[in-house]
Structure formats: structure tokens, C-alpha cells
Amino acid sequence: MKIVKTIEEVRAQVKAWRAQGLTVGLVPTMGYLHEGHASLIDASHRDNDRTVVSDFVNPMQFGPTEDLESYPRDIEHDARLVEAHGGDLIFHPEPEEMYHEGFSSFVDMTVLTQELCGLSRPVHFRGVCTVVSKLFHIVKPDRAYFGKKDAQQLAVIRHMVDDLNMDIEIIGCPIIREEDGLAKSSRNTYLSAQERQAALVLSRAIFRGMELVRAGETDCAAILKEMRSLIEAEPLARIDYVKIVDCATMQQIGTLDRPALCAMAVYIGKTRLIDNFFTEDV
């Protein structure tokens, strides 16, 4: 397993693999890897001959008041995890490598990015689409792997690939949770012991929503009311959003009459956490 920092090195390695007739999977990450990322690497290792993991905290997807500088980083830890799970190459560039002086080209999207996280993070998906598009052009993978915890991101990437006729298969992988239910996230490290306990309200609300769907409830307002009540009972929690949207368009719906995503973003103290479930997975 190698760590490289330049686009030229990545392209040279992938070219050598292609010359041998090997397939290539890509796992885009922002580093500080955990078991959720490991599950993506495992999936790529299973499906492809070689796996590239990008490890890059992308400044373009952070707003001016967000946590770019404090976002956790630990490339040594990441390298051990990638190697243990069968990854072959880590692409760990500096921002200047990805965005040269005078960089002025962006990949933007409407509709799907104008709900859920896109409302409170207006620059976020422009940065995501731009960096992922660049990674696809650099690595030219057969398949790319994304976690379902970032469900809107997964939908946006799939739509971008379809819109721009990219010849890449996008694989969505299940949410990985702690034993007590909390969805794995690099931002969980921001939580104090008290906040960590309070954060369990997210998964409790998710599990309650799933119970209601399994029981046959189709009224989105009724499902959301119960979920919001659970969260609002936690003093350290502040809701950004709890919504049910159409899986294809990310637009809100009133009745579960099509494949839907129930998604939430909740502040626990100053830390913004997300969680969700797809009705088709219930």
C-alpha cells in the first residue's frame, strides 16, 4: 500500500494497473477514517482488483463559519486502516495540488442540492460535486463507493454521473453504527461525554421512524411529529431539519407512496450530526 500526494503519481499507478487489465475502485474520503469508511474499502476490495482511497479535507465544501481548520486529521491512522482493509493506494494531496492558482471551474447542481443539507450549507454540494468530479477524472475508476449516511450526497453524486455521462458505477453502502446506535462519523470526536450520550437521540428517532413505517404508517407528518418530539425532549439537541423526501428528487413529500428518504441534521451542542433511513430498507 502506497501514499502519494500528486495527481501525476495517481495517474501513473492507475495506468500501470490498467495495462495489466485490472479493475479499479475508488473510495473518496476526507480522512480520519473509521469503521464506516472501512466498510467502503472492504466493498471496493471485494469488487475490484485494486482500490484507491482519496484522503483529502476538501476546503471547497466548507462554508466560512464551518469546521475546516478543526476537522480531524490523522494520516498515519488512516494508512493503517486502509492497508488492513485491502486498499492499495492513498491519494493524499495538498489543497494546492487539487486547486491550482487561478482555479475557476466548478460543478454545480440545482434541485437536489436545494433541500436538506443544501439549505443550511449553501456552498457544500458545489464543493462536493467539483472535488468528486476531479477525483473521477484523475482515477478513472470502474466503481466508486459512498456511504448511505450521507444520503443526499449519494443522490447528488448519482445524478451528476448520470447527467454528465460518466462511465462509473456508484455503489451506496449501509450506515455503520456504534454498538449503542450512534452513526459513525468523524465529527463524533467533537462530542463531550455528556454530548455523546445526548447524541443517541438521533438514532432513537431514526429507529422510531422505522418502526412506524414497518407498522404501515404512510402519513409523513405523523412520522415526523413523533421523531421531532423525541429529539426536542433532549436539552442538548437543536434540530436543523427532520424531513421525508423523494429519493430521486430530494423534494419533500406528504405520503409514503414512493421510495423515500427520512433524513435529519441535529446540533448536539455545537456539533452538527446527520442520520437517516431509506424506506425501502425498512
Backbone hydrogen bonds, N-H to C=O, Kabsch-Sander energy under -0.5 kcal/mol:
donor,donor_aa,acceptor,acceptor_aa,energy
2,K,88,D,-1.7
4,V,90,I,-3.0
10,V,6,T,-1.7
11,R,7,I,-2.6
12,A,8,E,-2.1
13,Q,9,E,-2.2
14,V,10,V,-2.7
15,K,11,R,-2.4
16,A,12,A,-1.8
17,W,13,Q,-2.1
18,R,14,V,-2.8
19,A,15,K,-2.0
20,Q,16,A,-0.8
20,Q,17,W,-0.9
21,G,18,R,-1.8
22,L,17,W,-2.1
25,G,50,R,-2.6
26,L,143,R,-2.2
27,V,52,V,-2.6
29,T,54,S,-1.4
38,A,34,H,-2.3
39,S,35,E,-1.9
40,L,36,G,-1.1
41,I,37,H,-2.2
42,D,38,A,-2.8
43,A,39,S,-1.9
44,S,40,L,-2.4
45,H,41,I,-2.9
46,R,42,D,-2.1
47,D,43,A,-1.9
48,N,44,S,-2.3
50,R,23,T,-1.8
52,V,25,G,-3.0
53,V,89,L,-3.0
54,S,27,V,-1.6
54,S,52,V,-0.5
55,D,91,F,-3.0
56,F,29,T,-1.9
58,N,56,F,-1.1
61,Q,58,N,-1.4
62,F,59,P,-1.4
66,E,63,G,-1.6
68,L,66,E,-0.6
71,Y,67,D,-1.3
71,Y,68,L,-0.5
78,D,74,D,-2.4
79,A,75,I,-2.6
80,R,76,E,-1.7
81,L,77,H,-2.1
82,V,78,D,-2.8
83,E,79,A,-2.3
84,A,80,R,-2.2
85,H,81,L,-1.4
86,G,83,E,-1.4
87,G,82,V,-2.8
88,D,51,T,-2.3
89,L,51,T,-1.6
90,I,2,K,-2.9
91,F,53,V,-2.4
91,F,89,L,-0.5
92,H,4,V,-3.1
92,H,90,I,-0.7
97,E,94,E,-1.4
98,M,94,E,-1.2
99,Y,95,P,-2.8
103,F,100,H,-2.1
107,V,126,R,-0.5
108,D,106,F,-0.6
112,L,110,T,-2.1
114,Q,111,V,-1.7
115,E,112,L,-0.5
118,G,115,E,-2.2
119,L,116,L,-1.5
120,S,116,L,-0.8
121,R,117,C,-1.9
124,H,121,R,-1.4
125,F,121,R,-0.5
127,G,123,V,-1.8
128,V,124,H,-2.2
129,C,125,F,-2.9
130,T,126,R,-2.0
131,V,127,G,-2.4
132,V,128,V,-2.7
133,S,129,C,-2.2
134,K,130,T,-2.1
135,L,131,V,-2.5
136,F,132,V,-2.5
137,H,133,S,-2.0
138,I,134,K,-2.4
139,V,135,L,-2.9
140,K,136,F,-2.0
142,D,24,V,-2.9
143,R,24,V,-1.3
144,A,169,E,-2.5
145,Y,26,L,-2.2
146,F,171,I,-2.6
148,K,173,C,-3.1
150,D,147,G,-0.8
151,A,148,K,-0.5
151,A,149,K,-1.3
154,L,150,D,-2.3
155,A,151,A,-2.2
156,V,152,Q,-2.7
157,I,153,Q,-2.9
158,R,154,L,-2.3
159,H,155,A,-2.2
160,M,156,V,-2.6
161,V,157,I,-2.6
162,D,158,R,-2.0
163,D,159,H,-3.1
164,L,160,M,-2.7
165,N,162,D,-1.0
166,M,161,V,-2.2
168,I,166,M,-1.8
169,E,142,D,-2.3
170,I,168,I,-0.5
171,I,144,A,-3.0
171,I,169,E,-0.6
172,G,170,I,-0.5
173,C,146,F,-2.4
178,E,182,L,-3.3
181,G,178,E,-2.0
184,K,176,I,-2.8
188,N,185,S,-1.4
189,T,186,S,-1.2
190,Y,187,R,-1.8
191,L,188,N,-1.4
196,R,192,S,-3.0
197,Q,193,A,-1.6
198,A,194,Q,-2.1
199,A,195,E,-2.3
200,L,197,Q,-1.2
201,V,198,A,-2.0
202,L,199,A,-1.8
203,S,199,A,-0.6
204,R,200,L,-2.2
205,A,201,V,-2.1
206,I,202,L,-2.3
207,F,203,S,-3.0
208,R,204,R,-2.1
209,G,205,A,-2.4
210,M,206,I,-2.3
211,E,207,F,-2.1
212,L,208,R,-2.1
213,V,209,G,-2.0
214,R,210,M,-2.7
215,A,211,E,-2.0
216,G,213,V,-1.5
217,E,212,L,-2.4
220,C,218,T,-0.8
220,C,254,G,-2.0
221,A,254,G,-0.5
223,I,219,D,-1.9
224,L,220,C,-2.8
225,K,221,A,-2.1
226,E,222,A,-1.6
227,M,223,I,-2.0
228,R,224,L,-3.0
229,S,225,K,-2.1
230,L,226,E,-1.7
231,I,227,M,-1.8
232,E,228,R,-3.1
233,A,229,S,-1.0
234,E,231,I,-1.9
237,A,234,E,-1.6
238,R,267,Y,-2.4
240,D,265,A,-2.6
241,Y,265,A,-1.8
243,K,263,A,-2.6
245,V,261,L,-2.8
246,D,251,Q,-2.8
247,C,259,P,-2.1
250,M,246,D,-2.7
253,I,244,I,-1.8
256,L,218,T,-2.3
257,D,255,T,-2.1
261,L,245,V,-2.8
262,C,277,F,-2.9
263,A,243,K,-2.5
263,A,261,L,-0.6
264,M,275,D,-2.4
265,A,241,Y,-2.4
266,V,273,L,-2.7
267,Y,238,R,-3.3
268,I,266,V,-0.5
268,I,271,T,-3.1
269,G,236,L,-2.0
269,G,267,Y,-0.6
271,T,268,I,-1.9
272,R,270,K,-0.5
273,L,266,V,-2.7
273,L,271,T,-0.6
275,D,264,M,-1.7
277,F,262,C,-2.1
279,T,260,A,-2.5
281,D,278,F,-1.7
282,V,279,T,-1.1
